[in-house]
């Protein structure tokens, strides 16, 4: 830590006495400069302790005002040579300006003060160098580990005692330490716009924080944000620069690894579709922990490139791969597609009939066809059975099909019109879920016993059992011809 005026004044061997500006004694001393010029400001950089014996008298108020404007840390006035004591006018002017004024006794040569400050500056620079080196080593060890960019962000936050954000190209936080630092991202729009125009770094103050933003050398550009309650010292700045370089490398490495994993996923999907199921399943089990129990509903997700990427980012605990502009998922259960599209918008799902590994190629084909049809129809989910059923309708005479549907559904619609139930809607949902009571009841928002009672009423009104595949097919066909309310 830099030597302050307070620290210098506490050195008993120097015998310094504070005569003015005591409230500002915590100013750091950057260097010592001795001069007898009435206006030495042209030779000052700011932060100096200016030493003088008052050889050339100057108007005190103007002298102090010029030094304060130049940013000097304070004045050391030597007594016992030209002046027995500090001129009262100088004491008064320094006090009014809040500029520290130290009295240097005759027995203390200016060179002693210079040596003291010089040793402190050298020690501070050495400590800064050591801290920078250690920080860079810690960051490098973290970056080459297996915990990724998030670990580098956490390490940086500890090293510089600040909040740290890693933002993607759009300004959305990828990592934040602490988590509450995410709120800072909302106020960085203007700075990020400047950085996107190839400016290397930017800074501002937000909510009492000094904020430094580094553009990372990634494609597209990501951003490192450091927000501290204090100014970052040179060691902090070197450590931040090191973190920015390591994060750039880590993110590019992640991008390359993700690209390689995408190609591996696609290759394994192609092996499954080509009949090399044993090899593909063994590799998937090794790399991603296995597949659900067969048979599998195969789900294909269609949509814009950004929507597909968002969907891929949201997929968890399932095996997926990219194929033909679609994201293909081996789903764990029959209702997975509805739950996923309700949670992640922008994509359209096609769902195959459940298939085993031997029939995977057929399931993939069905899912892809249904997904493209769902995208064209702008519906979130379309099952292949429903898609194929619509194809059958095109072969039927419309008037004949309508008459058939009216006759079969008329008893159910008359019942619903009395306000005693929702048989048609419930029947459709039950058929869509292949007679799965729990899934259909959950989708309808009723208890499964309520749904069972409604299906018994359907059997009573139609005079036939829903256990019959023929009746189920006829009812499904009728609902496609005359869908009614959903």
GUPAVO-47593 format. One line per field, with one value per residue (C-alpha): residue in one letter; x, y, z; chain. Coordinates in pm, 1 decimal. Last residue first. Layout:
N
residu = (A;...) .
px = (X;...) .
py = (Y;...) .
pz = (Z;...) .
chaine = (A;...) .
This chain:
486
residu = (X;X;X;X;X;X;X;X;X;X;X;X;X;X;X;X;X;X;X;X;X;X;X;X;X;X;X;X;X;X;X;X;X;X;X;X;X;X;X;X;X;X;X;X;X;X;X;X;X;X;X;X;X;X;X;X;X;X;X;X;X;X;X;X;X;X;X;X;X;X;X;X;X;X;X;X;X;X;X;X;X;X;X;X;X;X;X;X;X;X;X;X;X;X;X;X;X;X;X;X;X;X;X;X;X;X;X;X;X;X;X;X;X;X;X;X;X;X;X;X;X;X;X;X;X;X;X;X;X;X;X;X;X;X;X;X;X;X;X;X;X;X;X;X;X;X;X;X;X;X;X;X;X;X;X;X;X;X;X;X;X;X;X;X;X;X;X;X;X;X;X;X;X;X;X;X;X;X;X;X;X;X;X;X;X;X;X;X;X;X;X;X;X;X;X;X;X;X;X;X;X;X;X;X;X;X;X;X;X;X;X;X;X;X;X;X;X;X;X;X;X;X;X;X;X;X;X;X;X;X;X;X;X;X;X;X;X;X;X;X;X;X;X;X;X;X;X;X;X;X;X;X;X;X;X;X;X;X;X;X;X;X;X;X;X;X;X;X;X;X;X;X;X;X;X;X;X;X;X;X;X;X;X;X;X;X;X;X;X;X;X;X;X;X;X;X;X;X;X;X;X;X;X;X;X;X;X;X;X;X;X;X;X;X;X;X;X;X;X;X;X;X;X;X;X;X;X;X;X;X;X;X;X;X;X;X;X;X;X;X;X;X;X;X;X;X;X;X;X;X;X;X;X;X;X;X;X;X;X;X;X;X;X;X;X;X;X;X;X;X;X;X;X;X;X;X;X;X;X;X;X;X;X;X;X;X;X;X;X;X;X;X;X;X;X;X;X;X;X;X;X;X;X;X;X;X;X;X;X;X;X;X;X;X;X;X;X;X;X;X;X;X;X;X;X;X;X;X;X;X;X;X;X;X;X;X;X;X;X;X;X;X;X;X;X;X;X;X;X;X;X;X;X;X;X;X;X;X;X;X;X;X;X;X;X;X;X;X;X;X;X;X;X;X;X;X;X;X;X;X;X;X;X;X;X;X) .
px = (-6015.7;-6351.3;-6479.1;-6242.1;-6483.4;-6287.2;-5994.9;-6234.6;-6416.2;-6087.3;-5993.9;-6339.1;-6313.4;-5963.0;-6064.5;-6371.8;-6160.6;-5897.5;-6176.6;-6098.2;-6312.6;-6613.9;-6926.5;-7278.2;-7173.8;-7346.1;-7245.8;-6888.2;-6853.5;-6999.3;-6735.6;-6476.6;-6611.4;-6600.7;-6239.8;-6150.8;-6301.9;-6108.5;-5788.3;-5841.5;-5879.0;-5640.3;-5691.9;-5319.2;-5288.8;-5585.8;-5431.3;-5093.6;-5245.0;-5489.0;-5261.4;-5512.4;-5274.2;-5207.9;-5379.1;-5669.9;-5721.3;-5695.0;-5951.8;-6188.0;-6163.4;-6243.2;-6539.7;-6673.4;-6664.2;-6943.9;-7300.9;-7346.1;-7639.9;-7437.5;-7179.5;-7437.4;-7555.1;-7189.3;-7129.9;-7444.0;-7354.5;-6995.3;-7051.7;-7324.2;-7150.6;-6817.0;-6967.3;-7159.0;-6843.0;-6641.5;-6905.3;-6915.5;-6535.1;-6483.0;-6188.6;-5828.5;-5727.9;-5847.2;-5577.3;-5305.8;-5461.3;-5424.4;-5056.5;-5001.2;-5203.3;-5004.5;-4684.8;-4756.6;-4763.1;-4646.3;-4613.0;-4844.9;-4746.8;-4897.7;-4573.7;-4366.3;-4584.3;-4552.4;-4175.4;-4176.7;-4413.2;-4189.2;-3876.0;-4041.5;-4166.0;-3826.0;-3650.0;-3898.8;-3851.0;-3471.9;-3507.7;-3692.4;-3422.2;-3345.5;-3702.3;-3980.7;-4259.3;-4461.5;-4285.5;-4321.9;-4270.9;-4195.6;-4213.3;-3966.8;-3997.9;-4085.4;-3901.7;-4114.3;-4438.8;-4230.5;-4060.3;-4375.8;-4555.6;-4252.4;-4201.9;-4554.4;-4469.7;-4173.7;-3793.1;-3740.8;-3465.8;-3420.5;-3349.9;-3265.9;-3349.9;-3158.9;-3090.1;-2971.2;-2853.9;-2825.4;-2999.2;-2959.6;-3167.0;-3077.2;-3100.2;-3196.1;-3213.9;-2903.4;-3032.4;-3364.4;-3188.6;-2978.8;-3291.0;-3458.2;-3150.5;-3135.6;-3507.1;-3747.3;-3784.3;-3749.9;-3758.9;-3884.6;-3831.8;-4066.1;-3855.5;-3948.9;-3728.4;-3594.8;-3433.2;-3078.3;-2731.6;-2498.3;-2380.0;-2035.3;-2020.4;-2392.1;-2392.6;-2094.9;-2261.0;-2590.1;-2415.8;-2220.8;-2527.7;-2751.6;-2550.3;-2876.4;-2807.0;-3043.3;-2851.7;-2519.0;-2651.5;-2750.2;-2400.9;-2245.3;-2470.4;-2371.3;-2001.7;-2035.6;-2207.0;-1932.5;-1665.5;-1847.1;-1884.2;-1512.2;-1428.5;-1655.8;-1514.6;-1161.1;-1269.7;-1422.7;-1109.7;-871.8;-1071.5;-1108.6;-730.5;-671.0;-936.5;-803.9;-455.4;-591.1;-782.7;-464.8;-268.2;-542.0;-555.0;-175.9;-196.5;-463.1;-834.8;-1027.6;-1266.8;-1617.4;-1534.5;-1712.4;-1523.3;-1692.5;-1554.0;-1722.0;-1785.0;-1722.3;-1864.2;-1616.7;-1381.4;-1103.9;-1269.0;-1384.3;-1284.4;-1522.4;-1417.4;-1683.1;-1610.7;-1906.2;-2131.5;-2445.4;-2275.0;-1953.9;-1795.0;-1516.6;-1436.4;-1197.7;-1058.7;-1272.5;-1357.8;-1701.3;-1851.1;-1677.9;-1869.4;-2202.4;-2101.3;-2039.6;-2382.8;-2566.6;-2392.7;-2674.5;-2871.3;-2558.8;-2528.3;-2823.9;-2621.2;-2396.6;-2649.4;-2504.9;-2172.5;-1989.6;-2175.1;-2136.2;-2303.3;-2463.9;-2653.9;-2482.7;-2568.4;-2216.4;-2213.0;-2131.7;-1889.1;-1948.7;-1720.4;-1790.7;-1473.5;-1208.9;-932.6;-813.6;-1149.0;-1347.4;-1074.4;-1097.9;-1475.5;-1449.4;-1177.0;-1394.9;-1686.7;-1465.5;-1420.1;-1398.0;-1158.1;-831.4;-612.7;-789.2;-753.5;-378.8;-351.1;-558.5;-347.9;-23.6;-146.6;-250.4;84.8;270.1;49.2;81.4;460.3;474.8;243.3;453.6;764.0;599.8;491.4;839.1;993.9;743.1;807.7;1185.3;1154.8;927.1;1174.7;1472.2;1304.8;1219.9;1581.4;1698.0;1494.2;1722.7;1561.4;1751.7;1601.8;1248.6;1002.8;654.2;384.8;99.8;-192.7;-411.8;-769.2;-778.9;-864.0;-604.5;-339.6;-419.0;-404.3;-76.7;69.8;-41.3;105.9;453.7;598.4;846.8;1206.0;1206.0;1503.1;1683.7;1513.9;1196.3;1144.6;792.7;655.1;354.0;81.0;-42.9;-0.9;-295.8;-189.7;-501.2;-389.9;-45.4;-189.3;-431.1;-155.5;64.5;-227.6;-324.4;34.3;157.9;510.3;838.5;1137.2;1345.1;1034.0;1214.6;1031.8;930.6;638.6;490.7;386.3;52.6;16.4;236.5;443.0;700.7;467.9;312.8;633.8;491.1;682.6;979.3;1172.2;1157.2;1190.5;983.9;888.8;695.2;355.8;249.9;-91.0;-353.6;-462.1;-356.2;-658.5;-840.2;-516.1;-508.7;-285.7;17.8;111.4;450.0;739.8;1007.1;1168.7;1276.2;922.3;776.8;408.6;411.4;505.7;218.7;-26.9;107.0;38.7;279.8;133.0;0.0) .
py = (-2754.6;-2653.6;-2831.0;-3066.4;-3178.8;-3384.1;-3449.9;-3530.0;-3781.0;-3954.2;-3982.4;-4120.7;-4377.2;-4481.5;-4518.6;-4714.9;-4955.8;-4997.9;-5127.6;-5070.1;-4758.3;-4985.5;-4920.2;-4785.7;-4439.0;-4262.2;-4520.5;-4545.3;-4165.7;-4166.9;-4422.2;-4179.9;-3898.8;-4113.6;-4208.9;-3839.7;-3757.9;-4049.6;-3907.8;-3581.7;-3273.0;-3011.0;-3121.3;-3176.7;-3354.2;-3576.9;-3667.6;-3751.7;-3953.8;-4150.6;-4249.9;-4348.4;-4268.2;-3914.6;-3756.0;-3998.6;-3876.5;-3512.2;-3561.1;-3746.8;-3475.7;-3201.0;-3397.3;-3505.8;-3169.2;-3218.7;-3155.9;-2815.8;-2932.7;-2854.6;-3114.3;-3396.7;-3283.7;-3276.1;-3631.5;-3766.9;-3588.9;-3717.4;-4029.8;-3887.1;-3556.8;-3725.4;-3961.2;-3678.3;-3470.1;-3755.2;-3813.3;-3445.9;-3418.1;-3730.2;-3909.7;-3932.4;-3597.9;-3729.9;-3998.5;-3732.5;-3567.9;-3898.8;-3910.1;-3577.3;-3693.1;-4016.5;-3818.7;-3605.1;-3228.9;-2993.1;-2614.6;-2531.9;-2290.3;-2507.7;-2493.7;-2547.0;-2839.1;-2993.1;-2959.0;-3123.1;-3404.5;-3499.8;-3493.3;-3697.0;-3963.0;-3997.9;-4027.4;-4289.1;-4490.8;-4481.8;-4578.6;-4901.6;-5139.6;-4908.1;-4924.3;-4693.9;-4487.1;-4318.6;-4003.7;-3651.8;-3329.7;-3023.9;-2658.1;-2411.2;-2048.0;-2104.3;-2299.7;-2397.1;-2484.6;-2640.2;-2866.5;-2981.2;-3064.6;-3250.8;-3459.5;-3601.9;-3939.5;-4012.0;-3996.2;-3825.2;-3914.7;-3562.4;-3437.1;-3069.7;-2983.8;-2825.0;-3163.2;-3327.7;-3177.2;-3406.4;-3476.4;-3714.9;-3614.9;-3505.2;-3134.7;-2942.3;-2564.6;-2478.4;-2693.4;-2506.0;-2169.5;-2289.1;-2408.4;-2072.3;-1886.7;-2098.6;-2047.7;-2330.1;-2708.7;-2954.2;-3329.0;-3565.7;-3943.5;-4122.3;-4406.7;-4772.5;-4840.5;-4734.9;-4395.2;-4349.7;-4363.5;-4152.2;-3890.9;-4001.2;-4370.7;-4436.9;-4249.7;-4457.4;-4787.1;-4674.7;-4589.3;-4916.0;-5126.4;-4926.8;-4949.6;-4962.9;-4658.4;-4436.8;-4514.8;-4450.2;-4119.5;-4014.4;-4108.1;-3890.1;-3595.9;-3619.6;-3636.9;-3333.3;-3137.4;-3243.8;-3107.4;-2774.9;-2756.5;-2822.5;-2543.3;-2299.8;-2406.4;-2341.7;-1999.8;-1929.4;-2045.9;-1844.6;-1523.7;-1598.7;-1628.7;-1294.1;-1114.6;-1270.2;-1139.6;-790.2;-804.0;-908.7;-623.4;-376.0;-502.5;-466.4;-110.1;-11.2;-41.2;255.8;168.6;21.8;-221.7;-339.6;-563.4;-648.9;-897.2;-889.1;-1132.3;-1056.6;-1292.7;-1451.5;-1398.0;-1152.7;-1026.8;-666.3;-537.9;-335.1;-141.6;-22.5;202.0;123.4;372.0;256.5;269.3;456.9;423.8;251.2;124.1;-120.0;-229.1;-13.9;-233.6;-89.3;-354.6;-180.0;141.2;-46.1;-225.3;109.9;241.4;-70.1;-110.7;-17.8;-343.1;-552.7;-419.6;-632.3;-948.1;-845.5;-1004.9;-1348.1;-1252.0;-1319.4;-1336.9;-1576.0;-1585.9;-1244.1;-1118.0;-828.7;-945.5;-1072.7;-1274.3;-1119.8;-1234.0;-1034.6;-962.6;-791.9;-681.2;-794.0;-797.3;-1154.2;-1287.2;-1161.8;-1291.8;-1642.9;-1651.2;-1534.4;-1792.4;-2067.8;-1964.2;-1986.1;-2359.0;-2596.5;-2843.4;-2673.4;-2476.4;-2151.4;-2203.7;-2258.5;-1947.2;-1738.0;-1844.3;-1770.9;-1429.1;-1340.4;-1449.0;-1238.2;-933.3;-962.1;-986.1;-684.8;-482.8;-573.9;-467.0;-140.0;-73.7;-150.7;82.8;357.5;311.7;320.9;635.5;801.0;742.6;838.0;1162.7;1251.9;1195.8;1396.8;1693.0;1711.8;1679.5;1881.0;2204.6;2089.6;2001.4;2148.2;1962.9;2132.1;1925.8;2113.0;2172.6;2497.8;2711.6;2527.3;2576.2;2948.6;2997.1;2810.8;3007.1;3337.9;3238.0;3203.2;2865.8;2914.9;3027.2;3112.9;3110.8;2824.0;2708.5;2584.1;2351.0;2347.7;2016.1;2076.1;1823.7;1558.3;1784.7;1789.7;2076.8;2270.3;2238.4;2371.0;2671.6;2755.8;2725.3;2975.5;3211.6;3217.2;3248.6;3541.4;3424.3;3456.0;3306.8;3104.7;2958.1;2645.5;2416.4;2052.7;1942.5;1603.9;1485.8;1331.3;1532.6;1547.6;1854.9;2050.3;2309.3;2356.1;2502.0;2854.1;3053.7;2831.0;2714.7;2347.4;2004.0;1719.2;1399.7;1116.6;946.8;1021.0;871.9;1105.7;987.2;1320.2;1502.9;1579.4;1718.6;1999.6;2235.0;2242.2;1875.2;1833.7;1628.6;1491.8;1271.2;998.9;980.2;853.9;927.7;1222.3;986.7;751.8;1038.9;1174.8;836.3;562.4;344.8;0.0) .
pz = (-2834.9;-2981.3;-3295.2;-3474.8;-3746.5;-4001.4;-3766.3;-3481.2;-3702.0;-3790.9;-3422.6;-3341.1;-3620.3;-3516.3;-3150.8;-3254.5;-3460.2;-3191.5;-2963.1;-2595.8;-2633.8;-2611.1;-2818.5;-2760.7;-2873.4;-2581.6;-2319.1;-2446.2;-2436.6;-2081.2;-1979.8;-2127.0;-1908.7;-1594.4;-1668.8;-1708.7;-1370.4;-1218.8;-1374.8;-1187.1;-1403.9;-1549.1;-1909.1;-1965.5;-1630.3;-1712.9;-2048.1;-1894.9;-1609.7;-1824.3;-2111.6;-2382.8;-2668.8;-2542.7;-2843.3;-2790.3;-2431.4;-2541.7;-2816.3;-2584.7;-2319.2;-2569.7;-2705.6;-2364.4;-2191.7;-1940.3;-1824.0;-1988.9;-2198.2;-2511.4;-2405.9;-2423.3;-2764.6;-2880.0;-2759.2;-2923.5;-3254.8;-3270.9;-3480.8;-3708.3;-3764.6;-3838.5;-4098.5;-4264.2;-4280.9;-4429.2;-4698.5;-4783.6;-4795.6;-5014.0;-4856.8;-4982.0;-4827.8;-4495.0;-4505.5;-4512.7;-4209.0;-4029.5;-4117.6;-3940.8;-3640.1;-3620.3;-3673.4;-3372.9;-3406.2;-3132.7;-3114.3;-3405.2;-3680.5;-3957.8;-4158.3;-3843.9;-3737.7;-4087.1;-4068.5;-3726.6;-3837.4;-4128.3;-3911.6;-3635.5;-3878.3;-4046.1;-3711.0;-3592.3;-3911.5;-3870.6;-3504.8;-3577.7;-3452.7;-3161.2;-3042.5;-3155.9;-2999.3;-3280.6;-3383.5;-3242.9;-3440.5;-3233.3;-3336.4;-3183.3;-3076.9;-2713.5;-2445.8;-2143.4;-2325.2;-2603.4;-2347.1;-2168.5;-2493.7;-2632.0;-2315.1;-2302.0;-2456.6;-2234.2;-2210.5;-2547.1;-2793.3;-2925.3;-3278.2;-3338.7;-3698.9;-3987.6;-4147.1;-3827.3;-3500.6;-3201.0;-2872.4;-2580.1;-2279.9;-1926.1;-2010.0;-2321.5;-2268.2;-2472.2;-2759.2;-2753.2;-2758.4;-3051.6;-3234.4;-3174.8;-3300.7;-3615.8;-3679.3;-3605.1;-3607.6;-3319.4;-3393.3;-3123.5;-3126.0;-2883.4;-2745.0;-2693.0;-2508.2;-2170.0;-2168.3;-2305.4;-2153.0;-1945.6;-2191.5;-2310.9;-2223.1;-2270.0;-2600.7;-2721.2;-2627.2;-2782.5;-3111.0;-3133.9;-3053.7;-3286.8;-3606.1;-3808.5;-4023.1;-3818.5;-3500.3;-3673.2;-3809.3;-3457.5;-3338.5;-3609.0;-3522.0;-3157.4;-3247.9;-3476.0;-3200.2;-2958.9;-3195.5;-3224.7;-2847.5;-2811.3;-3055.5;-2873.6;-2538.6;-2666.1;-2787.8;-2447.3;-2264.5;-2485.1;-2442.6;-2071.9;-2038.1;-2211.7;-2005.0;-1682.8;-1759.4;-1822.6;-1492.3;-1309.2;-1466.8;-1368.6;-1011.7;-982.9;-1120.6;-862.7;-931.5;-794.9;-515.7;-475.4;-754.1;-1071.1;-1315.1;-1646.2;-1901.1;-2240.4;-2525.6;-2892.2;-3152.2;-3206.4;-2913.3;-2826.1;-2509.7;-2479.5;-2135.4;-1919.3;-1608.1;-1364.0;-1066.0;-844.9;-664.6;-843.6;-1184.0;-1264.5;-1608.3;-1796.9;-2144.1;-2308.9;-2645.2;-2876.6;-3176.1;-3257.8;-3031.1;-2742.3;-2801.9;-2805.3;-2486.1;-2314.5;-2416.2;-2298.3;-1960.7;-1721.2;-1741.6;-1676.4;-1320.5;-1206.1;-1269.8;-979.3;-739.9;-831.5;-670.8;-893.1;-1226.0;-1518.5;-1860.1;-1815.5;-2123.2;-2304.1;-2655.9;-2728.9;-2406.7;-2070.5;-1798.5;-1481.9;-1186.4;-853.6;-680.4;-433.0;-699.3;-637.7;-516.2;-816.9;-1047.9;-899.8;-943.8;-1305.2;-1379.6;-1228.5;-1448.9;-1756.7;-1722.2;-1427.1;-1588.1;-1505.2;-1746.7;-1655.3;-1280.5;-1302.1;-1521.5;-1281.7;-985.2;-1171.0;-1286.4;-933.0;-795.8;-1050.3;-995.4;-618.5;-645.5;-878.3;-653.7;-350.8;-540.7;-646.1;-287.7;-154.9;-413.2;-329.2;44.9;-4.1;-215.4;39.8;322.6;105.8;-6.2;353.0;456.9;154.8;279.2;579.4;922.6;1188.2;1056.9;1136.4;854.6;914.0;723.3;534.6;408.1;156.5;277.4;82.0;386.5;596.4;331.0;307.4;688.9;725.7;434.5;585.3;922.7;769.4;874.9;1157.1;1192.9;824.0;585.6;761.1;1080.2;912.4;616.5;470.0;344.7;123.0;32.2;-207.1;-509.0;-747.6;-977.2;-869.6;-506.0;-598.1;-781.3;-495.6;-238.6;-422.1;-488.5;-120.4;3.1;-219.3;-281.5;-88.5;-273.2;-25.8;135.6;261.7;15.2;-22.3;-248.5;-160.6;-504.7;-607.3;-924.6;-1235.0;-1145.3;-1345.9;-1499.1;-1152.8;-1006.0;-957.5;-694.5;-760.0;-454.0;-540.0;-377.7;-527.1;-345.3;-513.8;-535.4;-179.8;-94.6;56.5;400.7;552.8;407.9;734.4;882.8;626.4;827.2;1061.5;1084.5;1251.6;1113.6;1350.1;1086.1;1329.2;1462.5;1131.1;1203.4;961.6;676.8;756.3;772.5;444.6;291.3;183.3;-91.2;0.0) .
chaine = (A;A;A;A;A;A;A;A;A;A;A;A;A;A;A;A;A;A;A;A;A;A;A;A;A;A;A;A;A;A;A;A;A;A;A;A;A;A;A;A;A;A;A;A;A;A;A;A;A;A;A;A;A;A;A;A;A;A;A;A;A;A;A;A;A;A;A;A;A;A;A;A;A;A;A;A;A;A;A;A;A;A;A;A;A;A;A;A;A;A;A;A;A;A;A;A;A;A;A;A;A;A;A;A;A;A;A;A;A;A;A;A;A;A;A;A;A;A;A;A;A;A;A;A;A;A;A;A;A;A;A;A;A;A;A;A;A;A;A;A;A;A;A;A;A;A;A;A;A;A;A;A;A;A;A;A;A;A;A;A;A;A;A;A;A;A;A;A;A;A;A;A;A;A;A;A;A;A;A;A;A;A;A;A;A;A;A;A;A;A;A;A;A;A;A;A;A;A;A;A;A;A;A;A;A;A;A;A;A;A;A;A;A;A;A;A;A;A;A;A;A;A;A;A;A;A;A;A;A;A;A;A;A;A;A;A;A;A;A;A;A;A;A;A;A;A;A;A;A;A;A;A;A;A;A;A;A;A;A;A;A;A;A;A;A;A;A;A;A;A;A;A;A;A;A;A;A;A;A;A;A;A;A;A;A;A;A;A;A;A;A;A;A;A;A;A;A;A;A;A;A;A;A;A;A;A;A;A;A;A;A;A;A;A;A;A;A;A;A;A;A;A;A;A;A;A;A;A;A;A;A;A;A;A;A;A;A;A;A;A;A;A;A;A;A;A;A;A;A;A;A;A;A;A;A;A;A;A;A;A;A;A;A;A;A;A;A;A;A;A;A;A;A;A;A;A;A;A;A;A;A;A;A;A;A;A;A;A;A;A;A;A;A;A;A;A;A;A;A;A;A;A;A;A;A;A;A;A;A;A;A;A;A;A;A;A;A;A;A;A;A;A;A;A;A;A;A;A;A;A;A;A;A;A;A;A;A;A;A;A;A;A;A;A;A;A;A;A;A;A;A;A;A;A;A;A;A;A;A;A;A;A;A;A;A;A;A;A;A;A;A;A;A;A;A;A;A;A;A;A;A;A;A;A;A;A) .
